[in-house]
Amino acid sequence: MAKQCAQVAVLMGSASDWGIVKETVDTLKKFGVTVEVKVISAHRTPDLAAEFAKNARSRGYKVIIAAAGGAAHLAGVIAAHTTLPVIGIPIHTTFLNGLDSLLSIVQMPGGIPVGTMAVGKSGAVNAAIFAVQILSLSDKSFEDKLNQHKEDLKKSVIEGDAKIQSD
């Protein structure tokens, strides 16, 4: 039996990024998205990054999420070599609290877009949800799951308000 290709590739520049990237993977899996995770560095394995990106569409991926810190060029390098949507997650750094990562990902030259999320955990979760939104364009089951997700968010706010009002 042939292995089904993942819908979303999640890349991280270093294995040390896993603490944040795990949030992305867990969220994708919650929505039923198939995912493959790889460590690829834009600076330490540039040929591997380019090869992966050039062949991503033919391998069946629909979206690529790339997380990196510091110079954070991974998402941009991937986007330069593919026509698939690329979503960047800036990883928090100790030197500039992730501002360096954010600016590196968000300041792409015209013609090479990267959808850039917030620094850290909320960005990791939003990258997954944004990927599901992209997938929902061709798969209604994801649209239904996104609608349920919005209802769950609304319910948690209403329940939180009710709890505060009763205290």
N, C-alpha and C positions, 0 to 999 in steps of 0.2 A: 504494500500500500504506500503510495507516494505521500510525503509529508506536505501538508498545506502550508503555504507561505504565510507569514504573519502580515496583517494589514498595516501595522505601524512598526517602524524601526525606532528604537530609542537608543540613542548614542550618548556616551558620556566621555569626556576628555580624559578622565582618570577614574580608577576604581574608587578613589576617595569621595567621589561625587554620589555614590550609591545611596547615602543617607537621605538625600533630597530626591534623587531619581526614583527611588522606591515608591515615593508618593505618586509619581506619574504612572508607573507600572501598575500599582494597586488600583488606581482610579480607572485606568483603561480596562483592566480585568473585571472590575465591578460592572462596567458597561457591556462586557462580553466581547471586547475587542481582542483579537489575537495580536500578540506583541513579541518582538525579538529584541533583546538587549545586547549591546556590544560596547566595548571600550575601544575607542578610536581617537587618537590625538591628532589634531590639525598640525601640530608642530613636531611631535616625535614619530608619528607614522603618517606623513602627508601622502605618500603613494597609496597606502591602504585607504585613507579617507577619500581620495579622488576615485579610486577603483570602486569602492563601495557605492558612492554617489552615482557614478556613471552607469552602474548596473542595477540600481535599486528598482527602477520601474520594471525592467525585464524580469526581475525576481519576484514581482507581484506586490511590492509595498505600495501603499496609497498615500501615506504621510510619513515624514521623518521628523522626529523630535531630537534636538541636539542640546545637551547641557554641558556647559563649561564655565570655568572661573578664570579670573585674571584677564589675560589678553583675550580669552574667550572667542577664538576665531573658528571654532569647529562648525557652528551653524552656517557661517558665511562661506567657508570652504565647501561644505556639503552643497549649499544652495548654488554655488558657482558651477557645480558639475551635474546638476539635475534640474528637471522641470517639475518635479514633485513639490508639493507644499512642504516647507521647512519651518518648524517652530523652534525658537531658541529659548532655553531656560538659563538665565544668568545665575551662577552659583556664588554664594556669599564667600567673600575673601576676608582675611583678617586685616589686610592692609587698608583697603578702602570700603570695607563692609559690603562688597558686591557692586558698588557703583562703577568700578572699572569694568566688571563683567557686563553689566547692563549697557554701558556706553559702547562697549566693543560689539555687542550683538545688535543694538538698535541702530547704529550708524552705518548701515549698509549703503553702498553706492546705488544710484538709480539703475534699475534693471535687474538687480539681484536681491529680491525681497526675502526677508526673514520675519515671520510673525514673532515678535518678542514679548515674552511674558514678564511678570514681576520677578524680582530676586527672591529666591528661597522657596519654601514649602507652598505658598499660595500660587506662585508661578508654576510650580511643578504640577499641581492639581489642575490649574487652568489650562496648561499645555495639553493635558489629557482630554479635558472637556472640549477644547477647541478642535482637537483632532477628531473627536467623536462628532462634532458639528460638521466637519468637513465630510466625514464618512456618511453622515445622514443625508447628504445630497443625493446619494445613489442607493441608500438602503434605509427604507422607512422604519425598520425595527429600531434603528438608532434614534430616529426622531421621536419615536414613542418613549424610549428610555430617557431621552433628554427632557421630554415633557414631564415624565414622572419625577425626574431629578429636581426640576423647578418646583413641582408641587411639594416634594419633600423639604426643600429649602424653605418654602413659604410656611409649611406646617411647623417647622422647627422654630421659626421666628414667632409665630402666633402662640405656640406653646410656651416659649420663653417669656413672652409678654404676659400671658395669663398667670404664669408662676410668680412673676414679680408683682403683679397686681393683687394676688391673693396673699402675699407675705405681709 
